[in-house]
Amino acid sequence: MRLPKQLCLLMTGLLLALALVGGRAAPALAEDPQRLPSYVTDTAGVLDRGQTAELQQAIDALYSREHERLWVVYVRNFSGIDSNSWGEQTARLSGFGDRDVLLSVAVDDRAYAFTGTVPPSVSDKELDRLLTDQVEPKLRAGDWAGAGLATASGLSKAMSGSGGIGLGKLLLLALIVVLIALAVWLWTRRRKMRRQRAVMESARKTDPTDTAALEALPLVVLDALSKETLVDTDNAIRTSTEELRLATDEFGATATAPFTAALEAAKRALAKAFSIRQQLDDDIPETPDQQQSMLIELISSCGSADRDLDAKVGEFDAMRNLLINAGDRLDALTRDVVELTARLPKSQETLTRLVAEHPASVLAPVRDNVTMAKERIGFAEQTIESGRDAIAKPVGQQGAAVADIRSAESAVDAARTLLDAVDTAATDIDQARAGLPAIVEELRRDLAAAAELTEHGGTELPTATAAARTALDQATANATTNPLGVFRQAVAADTALDQAIANATDRKRAADELRRRLTQTLTAARSQINAAADFISTRRGGIDADPRTRLAEAQRSLDQAEQLSPTDPAAALQSAQRAAELGSRALLSAQAAVRDWQAQQQRLTAPSGSQSGAILGGILIDGMLRGMGTQYRSGGGGFGGGYGPGSYGGSEGSRRISRGGRF
């Protein structure tokens, strides 16, 4: 049945009047998410022209200052959609980017949403305070324009420094960080330089011929020390060469022959050191072990050359100083000759008495002493006269006096020794007879000790042992006929043998210590390698090639150490140490690989616990290789699952927000 047109118009007017009288509009149509045409969109009609212009001005000011785009939309309702979802769909339809944020307000639903990428300079707490303390109160009060203005001004203040970090503060903070980093770098550098200086000072005090001490120094310190040593030795040789040339011109080649020999030996050592330095500096690289060996050889060569030159300094200076007091020295030698000449008659009487009291064999060591002393005294007198003639010559031609003085001194010392031996012969013979049994017993004990050190004796122990056996045989056979001679021979042989035994004992102690260290290191290496091998074997499904390579190399080094152990313990120790180090690195890298594998499984669609353990343990490797492992290794959905990352994006992507609620 159709109503008359007039009746329809009347009912419509009545309904409109009732709505106006009741103070409420008719229900609005649903407003779906939309593409926003401008920064301020008011389909709800809650803003007048002035409010719209004021809000647009605030939005423009925010963009001009911070380059952040704020969009504000007022609608009647969100079409039954969650406020955050409505805002996100509108943002997507509007093509928002990383610098766009949207305030969506449904005036009838009394709901709102703030959507977009929050600026990096605005913290989550600042955003919460802005929405809770400024925007929502305006919305509750129906101050729709005020809510938009509060959003624009709040973002501007937070980004410019009122609550966030502006560009100026960021630059200041960056400057402070740079200054702090520079200060730390300078402090660290100075501290490192102080440590290096301290190490270098300590290294300079190291005996350059002590290879064990040099091996303990870091490679960089060895390199610096080698350069210093090379320069110091080269300077010393250059100075010595000039001084020796002057001395040779003055004293002659014969007098300076010992110094010339020492200098030539030092030059050969220096040339070898320069050759080593050249090899280190050329374009052919050496391994760290080769560098260490070469640097130690360089420093030792220079150290030995320098020490040999220093050993001649006293003698060289004495030769140069002889001419200064040559007259006084010759006078003193003349007095010595007179004194020795006066002793001759008494020494002859003593010798005659000894010949009468002892067999000729007993006196063999001193029988000709008086005659030989007379000859030495005569020679001294001749060289003293020659020396006096030499010092009478002009300056620069007096060098021969040095040789004469030294020859006279040697002759006087020899004559005195010969006469002293005659004067003390009786006492010496009695002491020799009394001391022979003890020294013979000492020789036998030392020979027995030497027999146990044959392996560590080197070349000196066999020589000393042979001399001791000869002395022992002589002492046993000639104790009665020549007690003094065999006693002195036995004492000298025993002294040499004691020194050889001491050196062999030191070498044996060092060898025993090396063996002990080798045994400990081999045990540690085996333990480390076994631990790494067990770990990798039981978790091989999550371990890549690096740990396996370290383990294989560690096992190879261990095998090499065990092969070298019987014949070359020093090289075996190096291989064992490398095996232990590689075994430790294999275990650490394998543990890191397993941790990475487990973390990856937590991010991906993980298999069941038992299946994951089987994969990690390598039990399901065949299945992986046949296809199941493709997604696993590429970070895909896992095994029959489909867990993707919890969110997509980096650190900036994680700042995507969508907040809001009822007001």
Summary of the structure (lengths in Angstrom):
residues: 663
radius of gyration: 51.5
end to end distance: 46.9
largest distance: 182.5
contacts: 2014
relative contact order: 0.05
helix: 73%
strand: 5%
